[in-house]
């Protein structure tokens, strides 16, 4: 399949961000090293580029802002946009292109906040002229209405760039795509893409506990060699520091694999 022209895509940081979120989910499900490495590269690129980091912040702030008062919503939006005021359009597009080129754009990713992201991108990447005023006004109106009608989501993270740089996604949209997952695996997937550090740590701790319980059951009926191996694994689990950092997706994936192995072997 031929690559899609990314000329318009680079104007929309939100579309690029969502595409990488899709890649993260696919990497967890398929255990693809290439996709995991691609997502790690995305994280690194954002951390090292102020324009990308600020865009991530703006999109995150607007996506999660709840303000029913129209005047305050307008002020909030203006303040968000001011974060990028020192950069011109060409600088923003250059940074976005660097991020977008990491993806083979064989398809358009559909997602819930696509229209919101499109309107934010208009506000960030459209110069003010007599020909663009109307589209800018329409985009501002859309975003302000979104903020005013938005509702508080559960498991929100604070603003800014999380250590994992894992953006919030409504995980329900993946349940159909990954219907073969059991409830525990769905919970872990949800944690990867839609939770704060406290919830991540709780799920991590519960998964470790489940692995230890499975090991304890196997110790009752194993031979000496197997018991030795199981006890060494148990010791590692008991000494796990359970840190929530950029390695969280990799570490929780390893635990899931261990749990699956203990259940089947």
Protein Blocks (a to p, Z undefined) as FASTA:
>chain_A
ZZddfklmmmmmmlmmmmmmmmmmmmmmnopaklmmmmmmmmmmmmmpmklmmmmmmmmm
mmmpccfblklmmmmmmmmmmmmmmpcfklmmmmmmmmmmmpccfbccddfklmmmmmmm
mmmmcccdfklmmmmmmmmmmmmmmmmmpccdehiacedjdfklpacddfklmmmmmmmb
cfklmmmmmmmmoccfklmmmmmmmmmmmmmmmmmmmmmmpcfklmmmmmmmmmmmmmpg
oiacfklmmmmmmmmmmmmmmmmZZ
